[in-house]
Every structure is written in structure tokens, then in C-alpha cells.
Amino acid sequence: MKQLTFTSRAAIGGALALTLAALNPLSAQVVTGVGVGEVSGDDVSLILLGGAVHPGGLGWKPVASLTGYRVSFPATADENAEIWALTPAVGLRYRMSTGAVQAKVGYTFQSEDREEALGRVFGGGNSGVVTSAQADYWGDGRWGLQAIGALNLESEYLWSRGRAMRRVYGWDTGSALAGLDATWQGDIDGSDLNRYRAFQIGPVAQWVINPLGLIVIGGAGIKDDNTIRDETWYARLELVWSSSLRRRETVARD
């Protein structure tokens, strides 16, 4: 049988995730979109776009997501390489009045497999099964606590992040939070000498704009990985759109 191309496999996976997500009427769904851009002083850059959908309401609900990214990294001393990836995933989400937890399993389709250390940046460098878990706590709105972990089982590559923010200002249509976040990523197979590991930490600020359903998050700080001798910098911008924010704003106005 002829082997499917990366584009064909990604399209099939994406269609499957969206089909599962569409089992309930769209009006009953909470739709979330996210865009992330990150650059760092070690010449690694990331562009990520994703979306998720799940039924509204409290308790256990199914969730489906589709995430795509492009990561660029130094392949040699003189040139960079890049990997494109698309990851459909499905799972379960438990929603409370003060927070939510979720777990998903999916498959990442990568444009090519890379075995060198820098080729295993962010997504792990290999196509394969991925699992993820996420916990969020917002309480009465004064907090923004988050923990995320994603594991590429084929590459044995873990990406994890913890974030803690506190509201510093609030107004009728939104709020501003500030705090700290930290990210650790890398190969977790200790026997692999060709492994990449990185840690970054820095301040983060978040603006919630309820009428637009938009959350803007910016952060910057220090990054340390095992491919450079000295610490370097990173900067990141995240945009999150959620239909649930717009619904709450509409109800408040009515």
C-alpha cells in the first residue's frame, strides 16, 4: 500500500477530531482558539495555532482539539531547519465553578523525524501518540493558576508548564493579572546521550477582554538549555479566544 504523505495523514487526523467534536449542536459547545508565538536567544522559534471544542456546563464532558505548529531551530552552525506538525486529540474534561481539569490522547503528525538533539525541540522530533493533561484554577476570578504536561510517547519527550497569576486590576468588561510562569521540556529517556533539555522562567501578564472573548498573555524571561554555555532570553505572546467569555458578557449586558 502506498504510504500516506504528511499532508494526507494530517488532513485525515484533523477531520476525525472535528467530526468527533461535532456530535452535539454547535450552539451547545464552548469553542476555544489559541495562537502562540515565541522566540529565544538560542535561535529557536515557535508558531502555534490550535482550537478545542467541548459541551458547556459543569461536570464531565468530552473534548476534542486540533493543534498545529511550526518550530525552527539551528540545524548547523550556519543554517536553521524547521518542523511542521499537526496533532488531533480527544479526551475528557471536568468543569467546576472554580476551575477545570482535562486529559487527552492524540497523534502528532510531523513533517519529518529528527534524531539530533535540537531536532527534538518542543514536540519531540517524531510522529507518534501523544498524551496531555491540564489543570486550571481561577477561583472567584482573582487567580490564574495553570499546570500543563504533554508527552510524546514515541520520542519520550515531555513539555510542561506551570503558571501562577494574581489579579492586579479589574473593570466592568475585563481584568488584568500578573505573575510568574516556568517551562521545562526535554527528552526523559536518561539513556539517550543525544537529548535536549531546557528550562525557562519569567514574569507573565494577562489581559482579559470579555466583550471580545479575548485573553492576551505576554511573557519574557531567562532560558537555559543544554546546547548553549550561557543563559539566554525568551519572549512569548499568546492570544486565546473563548466563546464562553462572550456568552458571560452577553448575559451580563442583558
N, C-alpha and C positions, 0 to 999 in steps of 0.2 A: 504494500500500500504506500502511496506517495505521502511523504511526510508533510504535515501542515506547516505553512510559513508562520512566522511570528505574528503577522497581521491577522491571518486567518484564525489562529488559536485565540488571540486576544479578542477578536470580534465574537467568537463563539462563547467565550467565557463571560464577556460583558453582556451579551444577550441573555444568557442564563440568569445572571444576577438580576437584571432588570425585569425579567419575566417573573421571577420569584417575588420580587418586590411589588409587582402589580396585581397580586392576588386579591387585594382589597381595594375598594374605591379610592381614588386619589384624594378626594375631599376628606377622607378619614386618616390620611397619612401625615406624618411630620417629615418634611423634606429638609435636608441639610446639605449645603455645599461648602467646600473649603478650598482655598488656594494658599500655597506657601511658597515663598522664595527665600533662599538662604545662600549666603556667600561666606567664605572664610579665607584667612590669610595663607592657608596651605593649598590654594588653588582648587578647592573642592566647592562646587556649587550645585544647588538643588532647586528644581521647579516641580511642584506637586499640585495636582488638581484632583479633587475627589468629590463624591456625593454619597449620601446614605438616605434610606427611607425606612420608616417603621410606623406602625399604627400609633396614634396618640393615646393618652390615658396612662393611669398608673398600673403597676404590676408587670408581669412577664409579657413581652411582645417579641415577635420575630423581627429581625433587622437584616437588611441587605445593603451592600455597599460596592462601589466601584471606584478604584483609585488608580491614577496613572502618574508616573513621574519620569523626569529626565535628570540624571546625575552626571556631572562632568568632573573628571579627576585627572591628575597627571599620570600619563602612561609612561613617559620617559622624561628625561631632563628638559627636553625641547618641545614636547607636544602633549596635548591633552586627549583623552578618549572620553566616550560617553556611553551610557547605557540607558535605554528606554524600557519601561516596564508598565504592565497593566495587571491589576490584581482585583478580580471579583471575589467577594466573600459573603457568607451568610452566617447568622448566629442568633443569639437570644439577648434581649436587653431587659433589665428590671428597673423600672422607673419609680422613684419615691418622690414625695413632695420636696425633699431637701437635696436630692441627688439622684444618681443613676449609675448602674454598673452594666457591663456588657462583655460578651466573649464571642469571637467569630473564628471561623476557619475558612480558608480560601486557597487559591492557587495563583502564584505570581508567574506571569509570562514575561520573560526578559528577552531583549533583542539579541543578546549573546551572553554566553557564560564566560566569566573571568576568574582565573585562579590566582593571579598575583594579588598581593596584599591590598593595594589601592583599588583594584578592580572589585573588591568586596566591600566597598563603601556603601553605607546606608541600607540597601536592600539585600545584601549578601552575595551578589555576583552570580547567582544561579537560579534558574527557574525551578519551582517546586512548591510543595504545600507550605502554607504559612498559617500561623495561629496568632491571635491577638486578644488582649484583654484591656479594658479601660474602666476607670472609676472616676466619677466627678462628684464634687460636693459643693453646693452653693448656699446651703442653709437658708437664711432669710434674705439672701441677696448680698450680704456683706462679705462673703467669702468666695474665692475661686480656687478650689483645690482640685488637682488632677494628677492621676498616675496612669501611664500607658506603657504597655510592653508588647512588642511584636517579634515573633520568632520565625525565621526561615529555616524549616527543618532540613532541607536539602543542604544548605550551606552551614547549618549550625551557627547562624548569625542572629544576634539579639540587638534590637533597638529599643531603648527605654527612656522615658522622661518623667520627671516629677516637677510639679509646678504649684506654688503657693502664692496666692494674691489676696489682698485685703482692699475693700472699697475705701477710696480716699475722697470721693465726691459723688454726689447723686443729684439728679434733677428729674423733672417730670417725665422726660422721654428717654432717660438713659442713666448711665453711671460710668465712673472711671475707677479702675482698680490698678494697684501696683504691687509688685512683689519680686520673687526670685524663681528662676527655673534652672534645672540641671538635666543634661542628657548624657547617657552612656550608651555606646554602641560598639560592637565588635564581635569577632569570632569567639565562641565559647568553647571550642574544641582545643583543650590545652596541648594536645599532641601536634597541632598544626603549627609549624615554625613560620609559615607564610601567612601570618594572621595580622589583621588590622584592628586596633582598638583606639577609641577616642573618648574623651570626656570634655564637656563644656558646661560652663556655668556663668550666669549673669543676671542682671535685673531685667524685668519684663513689665510692660504696661498694657492695659486693656481698656478699650473704649466700647461701650455697648450703646448702640443707636437703635432703640426699639422701633420707631416708625419705619425704618428701612429693613428691619430684621437683620441688622448687620453688627458684627463684632470685629473690631480691628485690634490686632495684637502686634506689638513691636518689642523686640528684644535684641540685646547685644552683650558680648562679654568675652571671656577667655576660653580658648580651646587648646587642648593638649592631646596630641596623638603620638603613636609610636613610630611615625615616619619622619618626624622633624625633631631637631635637638631642642629648640626653644618653644615656649608657648606662643600662640598666635591669637588672632581675634576672629570673631564671627559676628554676623548681623543677620537678623531674620525678620520677615514681615509675614503675618498671617491674616487672611480675610475669611471670616465664617459668616455664611448666611443661613438663617433658620426660619422656616415658616412659623414655628411656634412663637417666636418673638413678635412677629407681625400680628398673629392672632391675639396675643395678650394685649398688644397695643390697641387693636380694633375694639376688643371688649371693653377696655378702659375708657375709650372715647365714647362708646355707645352708652 
